[in-house]
Amino acid sequence: MTASNQSKTKDALPDTPYWRAFMGRFYGLLKWQDVDEFWDIVAASDGWYAFDLQDDLPNEPLPNGALKAVLETVKTLVNSRRDMSISGAIYADDLTAPRFIKIYDPSHMGSACNTSTARTMPRWVLSKLPPDPLPAPRAPENKGFLQRMFKK
């Protein structure tokens, strides 16, 4: 498990309870066994909003029974890289009683040495908070690699 506090933002996010929770402290699930056990913890509670960032914003929590289908979709995405030694695609605010979970597409996660000015967003967010709309994307900067590296 790894901890991440993403207070250093590349793009400003709205100052709302949802986006503050989004930028809070998260713990990553690295071991596949931990990932499998985590899904059981998530499935045992209700009241989840499932926000696929490539789809419309949900207006209400998932109805009873719908979480199972969402988790199957998410598991399929995450397990597509099960051949890797670690997961690294799932981050939660609490691993035993989660309220906010970010699930990244393992094929589009970016990297630790990412010099891009664009934020790598998760593919899915499961939260107990109603989600806010995504902020409008920032216009791309037309700087070269060295300019980005030296912030000129």
DSSP file (Angstrom, degrees, kcal/mol; ACC not computed):
  #  RESIDUE AA STRUCTURE BP1 BP2  ACC     N-H-->O    O-->H-N    N-H-->O    O-->H-N    TCO  KAPPA ALPHA  PHI   PSI    X-CA   Y-CA   Z-CA
    1    1 A M              0   0    0      0, 0.0     2,-0.3     0, 0.0    28,-0.2   0.000 360.0 360.0 360.0 143.0    0.0    0.0    0.0
    2    2 A T  E     -A   28   0A   0     26,-1.1    26,-4.3     2,-0.0     2,-0.4  -0.939 360.0-134.8-127.5 152.3    1.2    3.5   -0.7
    3    3 A A  E     -A   27   0A   0     -2,-0.3     2,-0.4    24,-0.3    24,-0.3  -0.827  21.1-176.0-104.5 145.3    0.0    6.9    0.5
    4    4 A S  E     -A   26   0A   0     22,-3.2    22,-3.1    -2,-0.4     2,-0.5  -0.986  14.6-171.6-142.2 131.1   -0.5    9.8   -1.8
    5    5 A N  E     -A   25   0A   0     -2,-0.4     2,-0.8    20,-0.2     3,-0.4  -0.966   9.1-165.3-120.1 112.4   -1.4   13.4   -1.0
    6    6 A Q        +     0   0    0     18,-0.9    18,-0.1    -2,-0.5    19,-0.1  -0.276  42.5 130.7 -97.1  49.5   -2.1   15.2   -4.2
    7    7 A S        +     0   0    0     -2,-0.8     2,-1.2     1,-0.1    -1,-0.2   0.737  54.5  81.5 -74.9 -20.5   -2.0   18.8   -2.9
    8    8 A K  S    S-     0   0    0     -3,-0.4     2,-0.3    15,-0.0    -1,-0.1  -0.723  73.4-170.0 -85.1  98.6    0.3   19.8   -5.6
    9    9 A T        -     0   0    0     -2,-1.2     3,-0.1     1,-0.1    -2,-0.1  -0.655  29.7-160.3 -96.4 146.5   -2.1   20.4   -8.5
   10   10 A K  S    S+     0   0    0      1,-0.3     2,-0.4    -2,-0.3    -1,-0.1   0.819  89.7  27.2 -85.5 -37.1   -1.3   21.0  -12.1
   11   11 A D  S    S-     0   0    0    127,-0.0    -1,-0.3   107,-0.0     2,-0.2  -0.977  93.5-111.2-124.5 138.7   -4.8   22.4  -12.8
   12   12 A A        -     0   0    0     -2,-0.4     3,-0.0    -3,-0.1    -2,-0.0  -0.478  31.0-154.2 -69.6 136.4   -6.9   24.1  -10.2
   13   13 A L        -     0   0    0     -2,-0.2   121,-0.1     1,-0.1    -4,-0.0  -0.772  31.9 -85.6-105.6 156.6  -10.0   22.2   -9.2
   14   14 A P        -     0   0    0      0, 0.0     2,-1.5     0, 0.0    -1,-0.1  -0.240  38.7-117.1 -59.2 149.2  -13.1   23.8   -7.8
   15   15 A D        +     0   0    0      4,-0.1     3,-0.0     3,-0.1    -3,-0.0  -0.627  68.5 126.8 -91.1  78.6  -13.2   24.4   -4.0
   16   16 A T  S  > S-     0   0    0     -2,-1.5     4,-2.6     1,-0.1     5,-0.3  -0.872  74.9-105.4-127.6 161.1  -16.1   22.1   -3.2
   17   17 A P  H  > S+     0   0    0      0, 0.0     4,-2.2     0, 0.0     5,-0.2   0.892 120.5  51.9 -54.3 -39.5  -16.4   19.3   -0.6
   18   18 A Y  H  > S+     0   0    0      1,-0.2     4,-2.2     2,-0.2     5,-0.1   0.954 113.2  41.1 -63.1 -50.6  -16.3   16.8   -3.5
   19   19 A W  H  > S+     0   0    0      2,-0.2     4,-1.6     1,-0.2    -1,-0.2   0.799 112.5  55.2 -73.2 -27.2  -13.1   18.1   -5.1
   20   20 A R  H  < S+     0   0    0     -4,-2.6     4,-0.2     2,-0.2    -1,-0.2   0.918 110.5  46.4 -66.4 -41.8  -11.4   18.7   -1.7
   21   21 A A  H >< S+     0   0    0     -4,-2.2     3,-1.4    -5,-0.3    -2,-0.2   0.900 109.0  56.0 -63.8 -40.1  -12.1   15.0   -0.9
   22   22 A F  H 3< S+     0   0    0     -4,-2.2    -1,-0.2     1,-0.3    -2,-0.2   0.863 111.3  43.3 -58.1 -37.9  -10.7   14.1   -4.4
   23   23 A M  T 3< S+     0   0    0     -4,-1.6   -17,-0.3    -5,-0.1    -1,-0.3   0.361  97.6 104.8 -91.7   4.6   -7.5   15.9   -3.6
   24   24 A G  S <  S-     0   0    0     -3,-1.4   -18,-0.9    -4,-0.2     2,-0.3   0.172  85.2 -59.1 -72.7-165.5   -7.2   14.5   -0.1
   25   25 A R  E     -A    5   0A   0    -20,-0.2     2,-0.3    68,-0.1   -20,-0.2  -0.636  57.8-175.2 -83.1 133.2   -4.9   11.7    1.2
   26   26 A F  E     -A    4   0A   0    -22,-3.1   -22,-3.2    -2,-0.3     2,-0.5  -0.927  19.2-142.7-130.6 153.0   -5.2    8.4   -0.5
   27   27 A Y  E     -AB   3  92A   0     65,-3.1    65,-2.3    -2,-0.3     2,-0.3  -0.965  20.6-137.2-116.7 129.4   -3.8    4.9    0.0
   28   28 A G  E     -AB   2  91A   0    -26,-4.3   -26,-1.1    -2,-0.5     2,-0.7  -0.627   5.8-136.9 -88.9 143.6   -2.9    2.8   -3.0
   29   29 A L  E     + B   0  90A   0     61,-2.4    59,-1.6    -2,-0.3    61,-0.5  -0.878  32.9 162.3 -97.1 113.4   -3.6   -0.9   -3.3
   30   30 A L        +     0   0    0     -2,-0.7    57,-3.0    57,-0.2     2,-0.2   0.854  49.8  73.2-100.4 -43.9   -0.5   -2.5   -4.8
   31   31 A K  S  > S-     0   0    0     55,-0.2     4,-1.9     1,-0.1     3,-0.2  -0.538  74.2-136.7 -78.8 137.3   -0.9   -6.2   -4.0
   32   32 A W  H  > S+     0   0    0     53,-0.4     4,-2.3    -2,-0.2     5,-0.2   0.845 105.4  56.7 -62.0 -34.3   -3.5   -8.1   -6.0
   33   33 A Q  H  > S+     0   0    0      1,-0.2     4,-2.2     2,-0.2    -1,-0.2   0.904 106.7  49.8 -63.4 -40.1   -4.6  -10.0   -2.9
   34   34 A D  H  > S+     0   0    0     -3,-0.2     4,-2.3     2,-0.2    -2,-0.2   0.882 108.9  53.1 -63.8 -38.2   -5.3   -6.6   -1.2
   35   35 A V  H  X S+     0   0    0     -4,-1.9     4,-1.9     2,-0.2    -2,-0.2   0.939 109.2  48.2 -61.2 -47.7   -7.3   -5.5   -4.3
   36   36 A D  H  X S+     0   0    0     -4,-2.3     4,-1.1     1,-0.2    -2,-0.2   0.908 113.8  46.3 -61.2 -43.3   -9.5   -8.6   -4.2
   37   37 A E  H  X S+     0   0    0     -4,-2.2     4,-1.4     1,-0.2    -1,-0.2   0.856 108.5  57.4 -67.6 -34.7  -10.2   -8.1   -0.5
   38   38 A F  H  X S+     0   0    0     -4,-2.3     4,-2.5     1,-0.2    -2,-0.2   0.897  99.7  57.1 -63.9 -41.2  -10.9   -4.4   -1.0
   39   39 A W  H  X S+     0   0    0     -4,-1.9     4,-2.6     1,-0.2    -1,-0.2   0.876 104.6  53.4 -59.3 -36.2  -13.6   -5.1   -3.5
   40   40 A D  H  X S+     0   0    0     -4,-1.1     4,-1.0     2,-0.2    -1,-0.2   0.889 108.3  50.0 -64.3 -38.8  -15.4   -7.2   -0.9
   41   41 A I  H  < S+     0   0    0     -4,-1.4     3,-0.4     2,-0.2     4,-0.3   0.926 112.6  46.5 -64.1 -45.2  -15.2   -4.3    1.5
   42   42 A V  H >< S+     0   0    0     -4,-2.5     3,-1.5     1,-0.2    -2,-0.2   0.920 110.1  53.0 -63.5 -44.2  -16.7   -1.9   -1.1
   43   43 A A  H 3< S+     0   0    0     -4,-2.6    -1,-0.2     1,-0.3    -2,-0.2   0.724  98.1  67.2 -65.5 -21.4  -19.5   -4.3   -2.0
   44   44 A A  T 3< S+     0   0    0     -4,-1.0     2,-0.3    -3,-0.4    -1,-0.3   0.559  98.8  57.0 -79.5  -7.2  -20.5   -4.7    1.6
   45   45 A S    <   -     0   0    0     -3,-1.5     2,-0.2    -4,-0.3     3,-0.2  -0.843  67.1-154.7-122.0 161.4  -21.7   -1.1    1.8
   46   46 A D        +     0   0    0     -2,-0.3    -2,-0.0     1,-0.1    18,-0.0  -0.597  60.0  77.2-121.6-174.5  -24.3    1.0   -0.1
   47   47 A G        +     0   0    0     15,-0.4     2,-0.3     1,-0.3    -1,-0.1   0.688  62.5 155.4  85.3  20.0  -24.8    4.6   -0.9
   48   48 A W        -     0   0    0     14,-0.2    14,-3.4    -3,-0.2     2,-0.5  -0.624  36.7-150.3 -85.1 136.0  -22.1    4.8   -3.6
   49   49 A Y  E     -C  127   0A   0     78,-3.4    78,-2.1    -2,-0.3     2,-0.6  -0.911  14.2-154.6 -93.8 129.8  -22.1    7.3   -6.4
   50   50 A A  E     -C  126   0A   0     -2,-0.5     2,-0.7    76,-0.2    76,-0.2  -0.928  11.8-173.5-110.7 110.8  -20.3    5.7   -9.4
   51   51 A F  E     -C  125   0A   0     74,-3.0    74,-2.0    -2,-0.6     2,-0.8  -0.895  11.2-166.9-111.9 105.4  -18.9    8.4  -11.6
   52   52 A D  E >   -C  124   0A   0     -2,-0.7     3,-2.7     4,-0.4    72,-0.2  -0.837  17.9-147.3 -85.1 112.4  -17.4    7.2  -14.9
   53   53 A L  T 3  S+     0   0    0     70,-2.3    -1,-0.1    -2,-0.8    71,-0.1   0.571  96.4  57.3 -65.7  -6.7  -15.5   10.3  -15.9
   54   54 A Q  T 3  S+     0   0    0     69,-0.4    -1,-0.3     2,-0.1     2,-0.2   0.232 109.1  52.7-100.8  11.8  -16.2    9.5  -19.6
   55   55 A D  S <  S-     0   0    0     -3,-2.7     2,-0.0     1,-0.1    -4,-0.0  -0.665 100.7 -59.2-133.1-174.4  -19.9    9.5  -19.0
   56   56 A D        -     0   0    0     -2,-0.2    -4,-0.4     1,-0.1    -1,-0.1  -0.331  58.9 -97.3 -71.5 153.8  -22.7   11.7  -17.5
   57   57 A L        -     0   0    0     -6,-0.1     2,-0.2     1,-0.1    -1,-0.1  -0.529  40.4-120.6 -69.1 129.0  -22.5   12.8  -13.9
   58   58 A P        -     0   0    0      0, 0.0    -1,-0.1     0, 0.0     4,-0.0  -0.524  17.4-160.4 -73.8 141.1  -24.7   10.6  -11.6
   59   59 A N  S    S+     0   0    0     -2,-0.2    -2,-0.0     1,-0.1   -10,-0.0   0.653  71.8  17.6 -93.5 -18.9  -27.5   12.5   -9.8
   60   60 A E  S    S-     0   0    0    -12,-0.1    -1,-0.1     1,-0.0   -12,-0.0  -0.961  91.8 -80.5-148.1 163.3  -28.1   10.0   -7.1
   61   61 A P        -     0   0    0      0, 0.0   -12,-0.3     0, 0.0    -2,-0.1  -0.179  62.6 -82.1 -61.9 160.4  -26.4    7.0   -5.5
   62   62 A L        -     0   0    0    -14,-3.4   -15,-0.4     1,-0.1   -14,-0.2  -0.362  49.5-114.7 -60.4 138.1  -26.5    3.6   -7.2
   63   63 A P    >>  -     0   0    0      0, 0.0     3,-2.2     0, 0.0     4,-0.5  -0.315  50.8 -69.7 -68.3 161.3  -29.8    1.7   -6.5
   64   64 A N  T 34 S+     0   0    0      1,-0.3   -18,-0.0     2,-0.1     0, 0.0  -0.239 123.2  16.1 -52.2 134.4  -29.6   -1.5   -4.5
   65   65 A G  T 3> S+     0   0    0     -3,-0.1     4,-0.6     1,-0.1     3,-0.4   0.139 100.1  95.2  88.9 -20.1  -27.9   -4.2   -6.6
   66   66 A A  H <> S+     0   0    0     -3,-2.2     4,-1.8     1,-0.2     3,-0.2   0.754  70.3  69.8 -77.1 -23.3  -26.4   -1.9   -9.2
   67   67 A L  H  X S+     0   0    0     -4,-0.5     4,-3.1     1,-0.2     5,-0.2   0.877  91.7  60.3 -61.4 -36.7  -23.0   -1.7   -7.4
   68   68 A K  H  > S+     0   0    0     -3,-0.4     4,-2.0     1,-0.2    -1,-0.2   0.915 105.5  46.8 -58.2 -44.5  -22.3   -5.3   -8.3
   69   69 A A  H  X S+     0   0    0     -4,-0.6     4,-1.9    -3,-0.2    -1,-0.2   0.899 112.9  49.3 -65.6 -40.6  -22.5   -4.5  -12.0
   70   70 A V  H  X S+     0   0    0     -4,-1.8     4,-2.6     1,-0.2    -2,-0.2   0.931 110.5  50.5 -63.8 -44.8  -20.3   -1.4  -11.6
   71   71 A L  H  X S+     0   0    0     -4,-3.1     4,-3.0     1,-0.2    -1,-0.2   0.870 107.9  53.4 -63.4 -35.6  -17.7   -3.4   -9.6
   72   72 A E  H  X S+     0   0    0     -4,-2.0     4,-2.1    -5,-0.2    -1,-0.2   0.914 110.5  47.2 -64.1 -41.2  -17.6   -6.1  -12.3
   73   73 A T  H  X S+     0   0    0     -4,-1.9     4,-1.8     2,-0.2    -2,-0.2   0.928 114.7  46.1 -63.3 -45.5  -16.9   -3.4  -15.0
   74   74 A V  H  X S+     0   0    0     -4,-2.6     4,-2.8     1,-0.2     5,-0.3   0.907 110.9  52.5 -65.4 -42.7  -14.2   -1.8  -12.8
   75   75 A K  H  X S+     0   0    0     -4,-3.0     4,-3.4     1,-0.2    -1,-0.2   0.905 107.1  53.0 -60.5 -41.2  -12.7   -5.2  -12.0
   76   76 A T  H  X S+     0   0    0     -4,-2.1     4,-0.6    -5,-0.2    -1,-0.2   0.920 111.6  46.2 -60.3 -43.3  -12.5   -6.0  -15.7
   77   77 A L  H >< S+     0   0    0     -4,-1.8     3,-0.8     2,-0.2    -2,-0.2   0.957 118.1  40.7 -62.5 -52.2  -10.7   -2.8  -16.4
   78   78 A V  H >< S+     0   0    0     -4,-2.8     3,-1.6     1,-0.2    -2,-0.2   0.901 112.5  54.7 -66.1 -42.1   -8.2   -3.2  -13.5
   79   79 A N  H >< S+     0   0    0     -4,-3.4     3,-2.0     1,-0.3    -1,-0.2   0.600  83.7  85.7 -71.3  -9.4   -7.7   -6.9  -14.1
   80   80 A S  T << S+     0   0    0     -3,-0.8    -1,-0.3    -4,-0.6     3,-0.2   0.720  96.9  42.2 -62.7 -17.5   -6.7   -6.2  -17.7
   81   81 A R  T X  S+     0   0    0     -3,-1.6     3,-2.2    -4,-0.2    -1,-0.3  -0.008  74.4 122.7-114.5  27.4   -3.2   -5.7  -16.2
   82   82 A R  T <   +     0   0    0     -3,-2.0    -1,-0.1     1,-0.3    -2,-0.1   0.675  62.6  73.9 -64.0 -16.0   -3.2   -8.6  -13.8
   83   83 A D  T 3  S+     0   0    0     -3,-0.2    -1,-0.3    -4,-0.2     2,-0.1   0.654  80.4  90.3 -71.5 -14.2   -0.1   -9.8  -15.6
   84   84 A M  S <  S-     0   0    0     -3,-2.2    -3,-0.0     2,-0.1     3,-0.0  -0.456  87.8-121.7 -78.3 156.3    1.8   -7.0  -13.8
   85   85 A S  S    S+     0   0    0     -2,-0.1   -53,-0.4     2,-0.0     2,-0.3   0.772  94.0  26.8 -72.2 -24.9    3.4   -7.8  -10.4
   86   86 A I        -     0   0    0      1,-0.2   -55,-0.2   -55,-0.1   -56,-0.1  -0.905  67.1-140.2-133.2 163.1    1.4   -5.0   -8.8
   87   87 A S        +     0   0    0    -57,-3.0   -57,-0.2    -2,-0.3    -1,-0.2   0.941  25.5 167.4 -85.1 -75.8   -1.9   -3.2   -9.4
   88   88 A G        +     0   0    0    -59,-1.6   -58,-0.1     2,-0.2    -1,-0.1   0.591  51.4  98.8  72.9   9.9   -1.3    0.5   -8.6
   89   89 A A        +     0   0    0    -60,-0.4    15,-3.3     1,-0.1     2,-0.4   0.510  67.5  69.0-105.8  -6.8   -4.6    1.5  -10.2
   90   90 A I  E     +BD  29 103A   0    -61,-0.5   -61,-2.4    13,-0.2     2,-0.4  -0.954  52.7 176.2-123.7 130.2   -6.8    1.9   -7.1
   91   91 A Y  E     -BD  28 102A   0     11,-2.5    11,-3.2    -2,-0.4     2,-0.3  -0.998   5.5-177.4-132.8 133.3   -6.6    4.5   -4.4
   92   92 A A  E     -BD  27 101A   0    -65,-2.3   -65,-3.1    -2,-0.4     9,-0.2  -0.944  34.2-132.3-131.7 151.7   -8.9    5.0   -1.5
   93   93 A D  S    S+     0   0    0      7,-2.1     2,-0.3    -2,-0.3     8,-0.1   0.763 102.5  12.4 -71.3 -24.2   -9.2    7.5    1.4
   94   94 A D        -     0   0    0      6,-0.3    -1,-0.3   -67,-0.1     6,-0.1  -0.943  64.7-153.8-153.2 128.6   -9.5    4.6    3.8
   95   95 A L  S    S+     0   0    0     -2,-0.3   -54,-0.1    -3,-0.2    -1,-0.1   0.670  96.4  38.1 -82.8 -15.7   -8.8    0.9    3.1
   96   96 A T  S    S+     0   0    0      1,-0.1    -1,-0.2   -55,-0.0    -2,-0.0   0.696 135.0  17.0-105.5 -24.8  -11.1   -0.5    5.7
   97   97 A A  S    S-     0   0    0    -55,-0.0    -2,-0.2     0, 0.0    -1,-0.1  -0.483  84.7-169.8-143.0  67.6  -14.0    1.9    5.5
   98   98 A P        +     0   0    0      0, 0.0     3,-0.1     0, 0.0    -3,-0.1  -0.251  23.2 168.7 -67.1 147.1  -13.6    3.8    2.2
   99   99 A R  S    S+     0   0    0      1,-0.3    29,-2.4    27,-0.1    30,-0.5   0.412  74.9  34.6-126.0 -13.9  -15.7    6.8    1.3
  100  100 A F  E     + E   0 127A   0     27,-0.2    -7,-2.1    -6,-0.1     2,-0.4  -0.953  66.0 178.7-149.1 123.1  -13.8    7.9   -1.8
  101  101 A I  E     -DE  92 126A   0     25,-3.1    25,-2.1    -2,-0.3     2,-0.5  -0.990  12.8-159.5-132.1 131.8  -12.1    5.7   -4.3
  102  102 A K  E     -DE  91 125A   0    -11,-3.2   -11,-2.5    -2,-0.4     2,-0.5  -0.946   7.9-168.4-109.7 130.6  -10.2    6.6   -7.5
  103  103 A I  E     -DE  90 124A   0     21,-2.8    21,-2.3    -2,-0.5    20,-1.9  -0.965   8.1-159.4-122.4 115.4   -9.8    3.9  -10.1
  104  104 A Y        -     0   0    0    -15,-3.3     5,-0.1    -2,-0.5   -15,-0.0  -0.629  27.3-109.8 -93.4 150.7   -7.4    4.6  -12.9
  105  105 A D    >   -     0   0    0      3,-0.3     3,-2.3    -2,-0.3   -27,-0.1  -0.709  28.3-142.4 -73.7 117.3   -7.3    2.9  -16.3
  106  106 A P  T 3  S+     0   0    0      0, 0.0     3,-0.5     0, 0.0    -1,-0.2   0.737  99.3  53.3 -58.9 -21.8   -4.1    0.8  -16.0
  107  107 A S  T 3  S+     0   0    0      1,-0.2     3,-0.1     2,-0.1    -2,-0.0   0.554 116.5  36.9 -88.4  -7.4   -3.3    1.5  -19.6
  108  108 A H  S <  S+     0   0    0     -3,-2.3    -3,-0.3     1,-0.1    -1,-0.2  -0.284  75.1 119.2-139.0  50.6   -3.6    5.3  -19.2
  109  109 A M        -     0   0    0     -3,-0.5     2,-0.1     1,-0.3    11,-0.1   0.574  61.0-139.7 -95.1  -9.5   -2.2    6.2  -15.8
  110  110 A G        -     0   0    0     -3,-0.1     2,-0.3     9,-0.1    -1,-0.3  -0.470  27.0 -93.0  78.4-160.6    0.7    8.4  -16.7
  111  111 A S    >   -     0   0    0     -2,-0.1     3,-1.5     1,-0.1     0, 0.0  -0.964  20.9-105.9-151.0 165.9    3.9    8.1  -14.8
  112  112 A A  T 3  S+     0   0    0     -2,-0.3    -1,-0.1     1,-0.3    -2,-0.0   0.786 121.1  49.4 -65.6 -27.5    5.7    9.5  -11.8
  113  113 A C  T 3  S+     0   0    0     -3,-0.0    -1,-0.3     2,-0.0     2,-0.2   0.121  78.9 147.5 -99.3  22.2    8.1   11.4  -14.1
  114  114 A N    <   -     0   0    0     -3,-1.5     0, 0.0     1,-0.2     0, 0.0  -0.401  26.9-174.9 -60.4 120.0    5.3   12.8  -16.1
  115  115 A T        +     0   0    0     -2,-0.2    -1,-0.2     2,-0.0    -3,-0.0   0.338  44.7 119.0 -98.2   5.3    6.3   16.3  -17.3
  116  116 A S        -     0   0    0      1,-0.1    -2,-0.0     2,-0.1    29,-0.0  -0.313  64.5-139.2 -67.9 152.6    2.9   17.0  -18.9
  117  117 A T  S    S+     0   0    0     24,-0.1     2,-0.4     2,-0.1    -1,-0.1   0.514  77.8  95.2 -88.2  -5.5    0.9   20.0  -17.6
  118  118 A A  S    S-     0   0    0      1,-0.0     2,-0.2    19,-0.0    -2,-0.1  -0.693  77.9-123.3 -89.9 138.4   -2.3   17.9  -17.8
  119  119 A R        -     0   0    0     -2,-0.4     2,-0.8     1,-0.1    -2,-0.1  -0.560  19.5-125.9 -75.2 138.5   -3.5   16.1  -14.8
  120  120 A T        -     0   0    0     -2,-0.2    -1,-0.1   -11,-0.1   -11,-0.0  -0.799  32.6-160.0 -84.8 113.8   -4.0   12.3  -15.1
  121  121 A M        -     0   0    0     -2,-0.8   -19,-0.0     1,-0.1     3,-0.0  -0.647  18.4-108.0 -95.2 150.8   -7.6   11.8  -14.0
  122  122 A P        -     0   0    0      0, 0.0   -18,-0.3     0, 0.0   -69,-0.1  -0.295  16.5-133.4 -68.2 162.4   -9.1    8.5  -12.9
  123  123 A R  S    S+     0   0    0    -20,-1.9   -70,-2.3     1,-0.2   -69,-0.4   0.869  89.7  22.0 -80.8 -40.9  -11.4    6.6  -15.1
  124  124 A W  E     -CE  52 103A   0    -21,-2.3   -21,-2.8   -72,-0.2     2,-0.4  -0.947  61.3-165.9-127.1 147.0  -13.9    5.9  -12.3
  125  125 A V  E     -CE  51 102A   0    -74,-2.0   -74,-3.0    -2,-0.3     2,-0.5  -0.988   4.1-168.0-128.9 124.6  -14.6    7.6   -9.0
  126  126 A L  E     +CE  50 101A   0    -25,-2.1   -25,-3.1    -2,-0.4     2,-0.3  -0.953  24.8 159.1-106.1 127.5  -16.7    5.8   -6.4
  127  127 A S  E     -CE  49 100A   0    -78,-2.1   -78,-3.4    -2,-0.5   -27,-0.2  -0.979  52.2-138.0-147.6 158.8  -17.7    8.1   -3.5
  128  128 A K  S    S+     0   0    0    -29,-2.4   -28,-0.1    -2,-0.3    -1,-0.1   0.538  90.6  80.7 -88.6 -10.7  -20.2    8.6   -0.8
  129  129 A L  S    S-     0   0    0    -30,-0.5   -80,-0.2   -80,-0.1    -2,-0.1  -0.746  94.9-107.0 -93.2 142.1  -20.4   12.3   -1.8
  130  130 A P        -     0   0    0      0, 0.0  -112,-0.1     0, 0.0    -2,-0.1  -0.538  45.9-117.0 -65.0 130.3  -22.5   13.4   -4.7
  131  131 A P        -     0   0    0      0, 0.0     3,-0.1     0, 0.0   -81,-0.0  -0.331  18.7-139.3 -72.9 151.2  -20.0   14.3   -7.5
  132  132 A D        -     0   0    0      1,-0.1  -116,-0.0  -118,-0.1     0, 0.0  -0.706  37.6 -84.7 -99.1 156.9  -19.5   17.7   -8.9
  133  133 A P        -     0   0    0      0, 0.0    -1,-0.1     0, 0.0     3,-0.1  -0.221  50.7 -98.2 -59.3 151.7  -19.0   18.3  -12.7
  134  134 A L        -     0   0    0      1,-0.1     2,-0.1   -81,-0.1   -77,-0.0  -0.446  43.4-108.4 -65.4 142.3  -15.5   18.0  -14.0
  135  135 A P        -     0   0    0      0, 0.0    -1,-0.1     0, 0.0     3,-0.1  -0.386  42.3 -91.6 -68.4 154.4  -13.8   21.4  -14.4
  136  136 A A        -     0   0    0      1,-0.1     2,-0.0    -3,-0.1     0, 0.0  -0.413  50.5-102.6 -64.2 139.1  -13.3   22.6  -18.0
  137  137 A P        -     0   0    0      0, 0.0     2,-0.2     0, 0.0    -1,-0.1  -0.333  35.2-114.4 -65.3 146.5  -10.0   21.5  -19.4
  138  138 A R        -     0   0    0      1,-0.1     3,-0.1    -3,-0.1  -127,-0.0  -0.518  37.2 -96.3 -77.7 146.7   -7.3   24.1  -19.5
  139  139 A A        -     0   0    0     -2,-0.2    -1,-0.1     1,-0.1     2,-0.0  -0.417  50.4-103.4 -61.9 135.9   -6.0   25.2  -22.9
  140  140 A P        -     0   0    0      0, 0.0     2,-0.3     0, 0.0    -1,-0.1  -0.326  30.2-127.7 -65.2 141.8   -2.9   23.2  -23.8
  141  141 A E        -     0   0    0     -3,-0.1     2,-0.4     1,-0.1   -24,-0.1  -0.649   7.1-142.2 -86.0 147.2    0.4   25.0  -23.5
  142  142 A N        +     0   0    0     -2,-0.3     2,-0.3     2,-0.0    -1,-0.1  -0.382  51.7 135.5-106.1  54.1    2.7   24.9  -26.5
  143  143 A K        -     0   0    0     -2,-0.4    -2,-0.1     1,-0.1     2,-0.0  -0.758  50.9-121.8-102.7 149.1    6.0   24.5  -24.6
  144  144 A G     >  -     0   0    0     -2,-0.3     4,-2.1     1,-0.1     5,-0.2  -0.238  35.4 -94.6 -78.4 174.3    8.7   22.2  -25.5
  145  145 A F  H  > S+     0   0    0      1,-0.2     4,-2.3     2,-0.2     5,-0.2   0.915 123.4  46.9 -58.3 -48.8   10.1   19.5  -23.2
  146  146 A L  H  > S+     0   0    0      1,-0.2     4,-2.2     2,-0.2    -1,-0.2   0.875 110.0  53.6 -66.7 -36.5   13.0   21.6  -21.9
  147  147 A Q  H  4>S+     0   0    0      1,-0.2     5,-1.9     2,-0.2     4,-0.4   0.901 111.2  46.5 -63.1 -39.6   10.7   24.6  -21.2
  148  148 A R  H ><5S+     0   0    0     -4,-2.1     3,-0.6     3,-0.2    -2,-0.2   0.904 111.2  52.1 -67.6 -40.0    8.4   22.4  -19.2
  149  149 A M  H 3<5S+     0   0    0     -4,-2.3    -2,-0.2     1,-0.2    -1,-0.2   0.879 119.5  34.2 -63.7 -38.3   11.3   20.9  -17.3
  150  150 A F  T 3<5S-     0   0    0     -4,-2.2    -1,-0.2    -5,-0.2    -2,-0.2   0.294 105.7-126.2-103.5   9.0   12.7   24.3  -16.4
  151  151 A K  T < 5       0   0    0     -3,-0.6    -3,-0.2    -4,-0.4    -4,-0.1   0.839 360.0 360.0  53.1  42.5    9.3   26.0  -16.0
  152  152 A K      <       0   0    0     -5,-1.9    -4,-0.1    -6,-0.2    -1,-0.1   0.428 360.0 360.0 -95.3 360.0   10.1   28.9  -18.4
